[in-house]
């Protein structure tokens, strides 16, 4: 597999239709610019849907890729290593923030186990049946995956994207359920942006103290040394310092762009996978939105590189797709306003109307005169 092949498969959203949407927006009863970024969102959706006016978002879906990372054994996370299955269980039982918000919004949630390090019997079959391997390697000293496993994970993500597109999903809210995932994501972003470990090291969704931050920074530094020699091959990069869940997310993002299915990114993990995807197919980011600022410095680096401006900045750092889901009502509002606001009535040219009426009156008088003569 060569991820560069996606470059020939992915087209940008229709620019002509976006211009048509812009022209229609200028005719609406609300003055141009009065709705701020909602106008931009509606025009982006029109181009993505290839229709003017834009259609309402009817079948959104939350998709969460789950995995454990071996680097978590270095105590770089506030959560214990090999505990990502507890995050999955909380989502399935409706007890996590993303589950609560999704339930209130009426949005179904799909969890995909790409690399959890737990017994499959602990979770439902529909969650674990796609697992690539049990946990990912410790990226500071070993590869996260073999090349074969990385390809399998990418193909898993592609298959999930195809299933969602085929089922009618019209917008995906993308997130992750991982322990150690922000460390792997920061290593990927540092490698692709050419920055040092200290520049991209954050404190994760659960928050870590200063000692854990230093351990995390050291792990990213060591992973970077291993990543730099393989920067020319995205699949090998994912195998070296990524993980099964990150490789699957990358495959999902790329295939979603192929299928013209828009995606809202959540935090640093989805941003890292998007950056890998951009490296493979430069048009792909045109199909993605960033839901929120997560507070992770690596996320900011990745989004800057892709020229994607986050929709929200609420200080929400919990991850798990929560911030991206908070942005969904804004996207839905943009679509509804663009589709349902009436257009301004055409201005009436008084002089022309009077002249036309006078001509009609004269013609009527002339006709009457002819009838009298006959």
N, C-alpha and C positions, 0 to 999 in steps of 0.2 A: 504494500500500500504506500502511495505517495500522496500526502495531503495537498501538495501543490496542484494536483489534478482538479481540486475543487475550484480553482481560479477560472477554469473554462466552463464550469457548470453554473456558477452563480452570476446572475445579472442584477443590476441595481433596480430598485423600484422605478416605475415608469415616470420619467421626468416630465413628459408631455402632460400626463394626467395631473401631476403635481401643479403645473402651471395653470391647468384648467381649474383646479381646486382653488388656487390663489385668486384667479379672476372671479370665480363665483363668490369667494369670501368678500371681495370688494363690493359686491352687490347686496350683501346682507344688510338687514335693518340696523344691526349694531355696527358702529364705525370701525374700520380697520384699525387694529392695534389695541382695541379696548379689551380684548380677551387675552392679551399677553401670549404666553406659551401655548395656550389652548389652540390658537390658530395654527401654530407650527405643528402641533401634534396631529390636528385634523388633516392638514395637508400631507403630512408623512403617511398617515393611515390611508388616505385616498390613493396615494401612489402605490403603497404596499398592496392594497386590495384591488388596484386597477379599476376603480370606479369613482365617479363623481355624480352626485354627492356621496360622501363616505357612508358606509353601512355601520350600524350599531355593532358593538362587540357582544355577540350572543353566546359564544361557547369558549370562554377563557378556561385555562387549566393551570394549576400549580404543579410543576414537575420538580422533584427534589432527588438529586443523586446522592447516595450515601456511601461512606467508606471510612475505614480507619487507616491511619498513617503511622508507620513504624517510628517515625521521628518523635511521636508523642511520648515514647518511652524515656526521652530525655527531660521530661517535665517542662516542656515548652508551652503547655496548655494548662488552663485552670481545671480542665476535666481530666479524669484518669485515662490513661491509654486503654485502647480496646473497649471504650464505652459508648461509641457512636450508636450502637443498637438501642441504648436507652433514649437517645434523641428521637430515633425512629419510632420507638414505642410511644413516646409522648405525643407525637404527631398522630399516630394511628388511633390513640385513645382520646384525641381531641383536647389535650391538655397543654399544648405548646402555643405560643403566640400566633404562629402562622396558621395553626389549625383553628383557633378561635376566630381569627379574622376571615379565614376562608369559609367557615361555617356561616358567619354573619353575612358574607357577601354572596353566598350560594355558589361558590366556586369549588369544584372537585379538586382533590389533592392526590397526586400519584407519587409514590415513593419507589425508587429503583435502587436496589442493593447492588452496587458495582464492586465493592471491596470491603464489606464489613468483616471484622474479626470476631465472629461469634458463631455459635452453633446455629445452623439454619432453622432448627426446630423452634427457636425462640421467636420467630417472626412468621407472618403468613406467607404461604407459598408464592402468591403473586408479587411479593416484595423481593424475595431471595432467589427466585428462579433464574435471574439473569447474572448472578454473581460471577465475576471473572476470576477472582482469587480471594483468599482469606487474608485481608490486610495488605498494605503496600510496604515495600522495603524502607529501611531507614536511610533517607536520601543523603545524609551527611557522609555515609561510609559505603553505601551500596545502592544499586539501582532500585527504583520503586517497583519496576516491572521488567519482565523480559520484553523484547521487541514483539514477540508473538502475543503476549498478554496485552500490550499496548494497542496492537491492531485489533484484537478481540474487543477491547473496551471501546475503542472508537466506533467500531461497527455496531456495538451495542447501542451507543448513543444515536447513531444514524437510524437504527431500527426503531427506537422509541420515537424519534422525530417523525418517521414515516407513519407509525401507528397513530400518532396524534393528528397529523395532517389528514390522514385517511378517514379518521373518525369525525372530522369537521371542526376540530379545535381551531379557533381563529386568532388566538393570542395566548402565548405561554408566559407564565410568571415562573422564572427559573431560580432555583436555589440549591443549597447543599446541606447535608447533615453529616458532619465529619468532625473528627478529633485529630488535630495536627494538620488539617487542611489549609489553614491560613499560612502555615510555615512553608508548605510546598508551593502554594500560590505565590507567596512573596519571592521565593527562589526563582520561579519561572519569570516573574515580572522583572526582577533585578537583572536576570540574564538577558532578556529581550530588550530591556531599556538601557543596558550598559551602566547600571548604577551599583553602588556598594550595598552591602547587607544592612548597614545601619540606617540607610535612607528609606528602606522599605519595611523594616521590622516594626510591626504594630503589636497591640496587646490582645488581639483576638476578640471574638464576640463575648466570651465569658470574663475577660479581663485577667491580666496576670500582673504579678508584682515585679519589682525591678530586677531581682535575681533571675526570675524566669525569663524576663525580657532579654537579659544578657545571654542566657543559655540559648534562647531562640535565635538571637542575632548570630551567635557562633555557629549554630547549626545551618543557618542560611548561608553564612560565609563559606562553610565547608561544602555545602551543596553547590554553591556557585562555581567553585573550582572544578567540580565534576561536570557542570552544565556547559561551561564555555566551549569546550572542544566539540560539542555536538549541536551547536546553535544552527548549523546549516540544514538540519533535518528535524522538522517539527515532531515527527513520530518518535524519533530517538530521544528528543528532548523530554517528551512526556514520559517515556520509559525511564529516563535517567533520574529526573527530579520531580516528576508529577505524581501520578497515582491512578488507580483504576477509576475512581470517581471523576477525577479531573480529565482523564482521557475520554471517558464517556461523555462528559459535559461538552468537551470540544467537538466531538463527533456530532452530538445533538445540535449544537449551534450551527455548524457548517451545513448539516443536512436540512435544518429548518430554513436556512437561507436559500438552499436549492429549491425547497418546496414553497418558498414565498410565504412563510409563516412567521409573523413578527414575534419577537421575544423581549421581555423586560428582564434585564439583569439585576441581580441583587447586590452582593457584596464583592469582596476581594477575590473569592474563589471563582465566581462566574466571570469577573473581569479578567482574571489571569487566563482562563480558557478562551475568552473572546480575543485576547491579545494573540494567543497562539493561532487562533482561527484567522485573525487578520493577516498574520505573517504568511499563512497558506493561501488566502484568497482576499485580496485587498478590497473587494466590493462588499464582502460579507457584513461589516459593521453597519452598513446602511439599513439592515434589517433589525437592528437591536436598539433598544432604549436602555438607559441606566436609571433604575428606579430611585436610587437615593445615594447620598454620601454616607459611607459606612464608618468613617473615622479611621480606616486603615490607610496609612500613607501609600502602600503599594497600589491600592485601588485608584487613588488619585493619579499616580504615575501612568497606570494602564489606560485610564479614561482619557487623560491628556494626549497620550500617544495616538489613540483612536479618534480623537476630536469628538468625544461623546460627552454631553453636558447633562449631569444628573437632574432629575425632575424635582427631587425633594431633598431637604437637609433638616431633618428633625432630631438629629442626635441619636437615632435608633441604631444600636450596634449589636442587637441580639442575633442577627443573621438568620439562617434557615429559610430565606425567602420572604421574611417579614417586611423588610423595607420595600422590596419590589411589589409586594401585594398592596402595600399602602398607596403605591402610585397608580394602581389599577383604576380606582374611581376617577382620578384625574384624566386618564386616557379615555375612559368611557364618557366622561363629561364632554371632552373635546369632540368626540364623534357625535354625540347627541346634539350638541349645539350646532355643529356644522350641517347636520342633516335636517334639523327641524326648524331652525330660525328662518323666518320668511325673508324674501328679497324686498328691497325698497321698490316702491312703485316708480315707474318711469316718469320723469318730470314732464309736465305738459307745456308745450310751446304755445303761449296765449295768442301771439300774433298770427302764427301759422293756423291755429284753430279758427280764429276770426276770419282770416282770409278764405279758408276752406268753406266756412259757413256762408260767407258772402257769395262765393262762386256757386254754391249749391242753390242759394236763394235766387240768384240771377238766372240760372239755368231753368229753375222751376217757373219763374215769371215768363221767360221766353217761351217755354213749352205751353203755358197757359194762353199766351197771346196767339200762338199759331192755331190752337184749338178754336179760339174765338173767331178768327178769320174764316176758318173752314165751316 
